Amino acid sequence: MMFGLKDSFEYLECTNCGCLQIKEYPKNIGKYYPENYYSFNEVSLREVSKYQRFKNQVKFVLNPILRLTNISKLNLDGDLARLKKIGLSLSSAIHDVGCGSGHYLRRLHNYGFSSLSGSDLFIEKDSSIFGKVPIFKSGLRELNGTYDLIMLHHVFEHMPDQKETLEILKTKLNPAGVLMMRIPVLSYAWEKYGTNWVQLDAPRHYYLHTLKSAEILAKSVGLQLFKVEWDSYALQFWGSEQYLQDIPLRAANSYAESIQNSPFSKEQIELWERESQKLNEEGRGDQVVLYLRAE
């Protein structure tokens, strides 16, 4: 329903762990990733000045001290705070798998991280961000080197052969390296909306995990799930409600395309944001950040 194609696909549900898996991988999957697919069309961040980058570096390094001031503008936002919490430094080797246009890498570069790279099998050719951060047209097997952090932001659910994928990713981690995966999970929104749940996203999402299934899969390749953060937001409500009203995510009157033309008021969106935050606190949101390391 992202593009209103209304094709039907069968999924299988595991009676043990609750994972959903598409019954057959579509042979024409490229049809469902048109040129306006969002990961290749995110708004590009500009490179900040050397002075601003230095200020950002200080903010990152001294964050534990700066937080004591209770000045909100000195706090790191969610993604950067996550990297700080797992012990990364500005010189840590970080690789973003399935990076698309490199949105996250641009942000990290602007915060002073100096050893960044990305890869995406579906980009046109090798490129770079600001002439400094390489992005490779590459699959996992072709990646050289090892990393302190490998990120997959809403990528893993698109991948077939998930056990083999994790086995490969594990070999690309440094001894104390961390694999960080942001994925949708089957929880409250799935229970409420069923096949109208916006993050089901058939057929692009081959696998929809529960926490139980994700942990079973990780353990099967010798990875330990040591931390989970819930970070769902109002999309789980307004996107699913649109599908109930037969409004595709990329329709002209979708909230994703036009706030003014959407069927939802500002107050309704704010209510769903509060509900999403509550679900996150209860461990019932529809997406999580998983942190894994070798056992």
C-alpha positions in Angstrom: 0.0 0.0 0.0 3.0 2.4 0.0 2.4 3.1 -3.7 -1.3 1.9 -3.9 -0.5 -1.2 -6.0 -2.8 -3.4 -3.9 -1.0 -6.7 -4.8 -1.5 -9.6 -2.4 1.2 -11.7 -0.8 1.1 -14.6 1.6 3.1 -14.7 4.8 3.8 -17.6 7.2 3.6 -17.2 10.9 5.9 -19.3 13.2 3.8 -20.8 16.0 6.9 -20.9 18.3 8.4 -17.4 18.0 5.7 -15.4 16.2 7.9 -14.3 13.3 6.2 -13.5 10.0 8.0 -14.6 6.8 6.9 -14.0 3.2 6.0 -17.3 1.6 7.8 -16.7 -1.6 10.4 -14.0 -2.4 8.9 -12.0 -5.4 10.9 -12.5 -8.6 10.1 -9.0 -9.7 11.0 -7.3 -6.4 12.4 -4.3 -8.3 8.8 -3.3 -9.2 8.3 -2.4 -5.5 11.3 -0.2 -5.3 10.5 2.6 -7.7 12.8 5.6 -8.2 10.9 7.6 -5.6 11.5 5.0 -2.9 12.3 7.0 0.2 15.7 5.6 1.1 17.2 7.1 -2.0 15.4 10.5 -1.8 16.0 11.7 1.7 16.7 15.4 2.1 20.5 15.7 2.0 22.2 17.4 4.9 24.9 19.9 3.9 28.4 19.7 5.3 28.7 22.1 8.3 31.6 24.5 8.7 34.9 23.3 10.4 33.9 25.5 13.4 30.5 23.9 13.8 32.0 20.5 13.4 34.5 21.2 16.2 31.6 22.4 18.4 29.7 19.2 17.7 32.8 17.2 18.5 33.1 18.9 21.9 29.4 18.4 22.5 29.8 14.6 21.8 33.0 14.1 23.9 31.9 16.2 26.9 28.2 15.1 26.8 28.1 13.4 30.2 29.4 16.7 31.8 27.2 19.0 29.6 24.1 17.1 30.5 24.5 18.2 34.1 23.8 21.8 33.0 20.2 20.9 32.1 20.5 23.0 29.0 18.5 21.1 26.3 20.5 22.3 23.3 23.6 20.7 24.8 22.1 17.3 24.9 22.7 14.8 22.1 19.7 13.6 20.1 18.6 10.0 20.2 20.9 8.5 17.5 24.0 10.2 18.7 23.2 9.5 22.4 22.9 5.8 21.5 26.4 5.8 20.1 27.8 7.5 23.2 26.0 4.9 25.4 27.7 2.0 23.7 31.1 3.4 24.2 32.0 4.7 20.7 34.5 7.4 20.1 34.8 9.9 17.2 37.5 7.7 15.7 35.5 4.4 15.9 35.2 2.6 12.6 31.5 2.8 11.6 29.8 1.2 8.6 26.2 1.8 7.5 24.7 -1.2 5.5 21.9 -0.2 3.0 22.7 3.4 3.5 20.8 4.7 0.5 21.8 8.4 0.0 23.8 8.3 3.3 21.5 10.3 5.6 22.9 8.9 8.8 26.5 9.1 7.6 26.1 12.8 6.8 24.9 13.5 10.3 27.8 11.5 11.9 30.3 13.3 9.7 29.0 16.6 10.8 29.4 15.5 14.4 33.1 14.8 13.8 33.3 11.1 13.3 36.3 10.4 11.2 36.2 6.7 10.1 32.8 6.3 8.3 31.7 4.3 5.3 28.6 2.9 3.8 27.4 0.4 1.3 24.2 -0.3 -0.7 23.8 -2.9 -3.3 21.1 -0.9 -5.1 22.8 2.4 -5.7 24.0 3.2 -9.2 27.7 3.3 -8.5 30.3 4.0 -5.9 30.2 7.5 -4.5 31.2 9.6 -1.6 29.7 12.1 0.8 31.4 15.5 0.8 34.3 13.8 -1.0 35.2 12.3 2.4 32.9 9.4 3.3 33.0 6.5 0.8 29.8 4.7 -0.2 30.2 1.5 -2.1 27.9 -0.3 -4.4 28.5 -3.6 -2.7 27.0 -6.6 -1.0 28.1 -7.7 2.5 30.6 -10.4 1.2 32.5 -7.8 -0.8 33.1 -5.5 2.2 36.8 -5.1 3.3 37.9 -4.6 6.8 36.2 -4.9 10.1 34.3 -2.3 12.2 33.5 -1.1 15.7 29.9 -0.5 14.7 27.8 -1.8 11.8 24.4 -0.2 11.4 21.4 -1.4 9.6 18.6 1.2 9.7 15.4 -0.5 8.5 17.4 -2.8 6.2 17.4 -6.2 7.8 13.7 -6.8 7.2 14.3 -6.4 3.5 17.0 -9.1 3.4 16.5 -12.8 2.4 18.6 -15.6 4.0 18.7 -13.8 7.3 20.8 -16.4 9.2 23.5 -16.2 6.6 23.4 -12.4 6.6 24.0 -12.3 10.4 26.9 -14.8 10.0 28.5 -12.5 7.5 27.9 -9.4 9.6 29.5 -11.1 12.6 32.7 -11.7 10.6 32.9 -8.0 9.8 32.9 -6.9 13.5 36.0 -6.1 15.5 36.4 -8.2 18.7 34.4 -5.7 20.8 32.3 -4.5 17.8 28.6 -3.9 18.0 25.9 -4.7 15.4 23.0 -2.1 15.7 19.8 -3.0 13.8 16.7 -0.9 13.7 13.7 -3.0 12.6 9.9 -3.1 12.8 8.6 -5.6 15.3 5.2 -7.4 15.8 3.6 -5.8 18.7 0.6 -3.6 19.6 0.2 -2.0 16.1 0.1 -5.5 14.4 -2.5 -6.7 16.9 -4.6 -3.6 16.4 -4.4 -3.2 12.6 -3.4 -6.6 11.3 -2.7 -6.5 7.5 -3.3 -2.7 7.5 -0.3 -2.2 9.8 1.8 0.2 7.9 5.1 -1.5 8.7 4.0 -4.9 7.3 5.0 -3.2 4.0 4.6 -6.3 1.8 6.4 -7.5 -0.2 9.4 -5.3 0.7 9.6 -6.7 4.2 10.4 -10.3 3.9 10.6 -10.9 7.7 8.7 -9.3 10.5 10.2 -10.3 13.8 9.1 -10.5 17.4 11.8 -9.8 20.1 11.7 -13.6 20.7 12.4 -14.5 17.1 15.1 -11.9 16.8 16.9 -13.2 19.8 16.6 -16.9 18.7 18.0 -15.9 15.3 20.9 -14.0 16.9 21.8 -16.8 19.3 21.8 -19.3 16.4 24.9 -17.5 14.9 26.6 -16.7 18.2 25.4 -13.2 18.7 24.2 -11.8 22.0 21.3 -9.4 22.1 22.5 -7.2 25.0 20.3 -4.1 24.7 17.0 -3.1 23.2 15.5 0.3 22.7 12.0 1.0 21.5 11.7 4.0 19.2 8.3 3.8 17.5 6.5 7.0 16.6 3.1 8.1 15.3 3.6 6.6 11.9 2.3 3.3 13.3 -1.1 5.0 13.8 -1.5 7.5 11.0 0.0 5.2 8.4 -2.2 2.3 9.4 -5.3 4.5 9.7 -4.6 5.8 6.2 -4.5 2.2 4.9 -7.9 1.6 6.5 -9.1 4.6 4.5 -7.5 3.3 1.3 -4.9 6.1 1.3 -1.5 4.9 0.2 1.6 6.2 2.0 2.7 8.1 -1.2 -0.8 9.5 -2.1 -1.2 13.2 -2.5 -3.4 13.4 0.6 -1.1 11.2 2.7 0.3 12.8 5.8 3.7 11.8 4.5 3.3 13.9 1.4 1.1 16.8 2.6 0.2 17.7 6.2 -2.3 20.2 5.0 -4.2 17.7 2.7 -4.1 14.8 5.1 -7.2 13.6 6.9 -5.6 14.1 10.4 -5.5 17.2 12.6 -2.4 18.4 14.3 -4.0 17.5 17.6 -4.6 13.9 16.4 -1.0 13.5 15.4 0.2 14.8 18.7 -2.1 12.4 20.5 -0.6 9.5 18.5 2.9 10.7 19.3 2.1 10.6 23.0 0.5 7.1 22.6 3.6 6.0 20.7 5.9 7.2 23.5 3.8 5.3 26.1 4.0 2.1 24.0 7.8 2.5 23.8 8.0 2.9 27.6 5.9 -0.3 27.9 8.0 -2.2 25.4 5.0 -2.4 22.9 6.0 0.0 20.1 6.3 -1.2 16.5 10.0 -0.7 16.0 13.1 -1.3 18.0 16.9 -0.8 18.0 18.7 -4.1 18.7 22.3 -4.1 19.9 24.2 -7.3 19.3 27.8 -8.5 19.9 29.6 -11.7 19.6 29.1 -14.1 22.5 
